[in-house]
């Protein structure tokens, strides 16, 4: 049996506005094409969720700067 190694808490990376702008261009918020497969639709949805996650981190970091 493997021993369980305690996981270190994840440290949030700094998310710049430039990174968000880049990700928004690469993973735009758009409706799927009618010819897209279901798999492609879900993959693109996951990519957009990644962008939205980093956007939330950026907003949180900007609020913490103002404190």
C-alpha positions in Angstrom: 0.0 0.0 0.0 1.1 3.5 -0.7 1.5 6.0 2.1 -0.6 9.1 1.7 1.5 12.2 1.4 -0.2 15.3 2.7 -0.8 17.7 -0.2 0.6 21.2 0.1 -2.0 23.9 -0.3 -2.0 25.4 -3.8 -0.5 28.8 -4.2 -2.4 30.9 -6.6 -0.3 32.3 -9.4 -0.3 36.0 -10.3 -2.7 36.6 -13.2 -2.0 39.6 -15.3 -4.4 41.6 -17.4 -2.2 40.7 -20.4 -2.6 37.0 -19.7 -6.3 37.4 -19.5 -6.5 39.4 -22.8 -4.4 36.7 -24.5 -6.5 33.8 -23.1 -9.7 35.7 -24.1 -8.5 35.8 -27.7 -7.5 32.1 -27.7 -10.6 30.9 -25.9 -13.3 33.3 -26.9 -16.8 33.2 -25.4 -18.8 32.2 -28.5 -21.6 29.9 -29.5 -20.6 26.6 -30.9 -20.8 26.0 -34.7 -23.7 23.8 -35.8 -21.1 21.5 -37.4 -19.1 21.0 -34.2 -19.1 17.6 -32.6 -20.4 17.2 -29.1 -16.9 16.4 -27.9 -15.5 19.7 -29.5 -18.3 21.7 -27.8 -17.4 20.2 -24.4 -13.7 20.7 -24.9 -14.3 24.4 -25.9 -16.5 24.8 -22.8 -13.7 23.5 -20.6 -11.2 25.9 -22.2 -13.6 28.8 -21.5 -14.0 27.6 -17.9 -10.3 27.8 -17.4 -10.3 31.4 -18.7 -13.1 32.3 -16.3 -11.2 30.7 -13.4 -8.2 32.8 -14.1 -10.4 35.9 -14.5 -11.8 35.3 -11.0 -8.3 35.0 -9.6 -7.3 38.2 -11.3 -10.3 40.0 -9.8 -9.6 38.6 -6.4 -5.9 39.8 -6.6 -7.0 43.3 -7.8 -9.3 43.6 -4.7 -6.5 42.5 -2.4 -4.2 45.1 -3.9 -6.7 47.8 -3.0 -6.9 46.7 0.7 
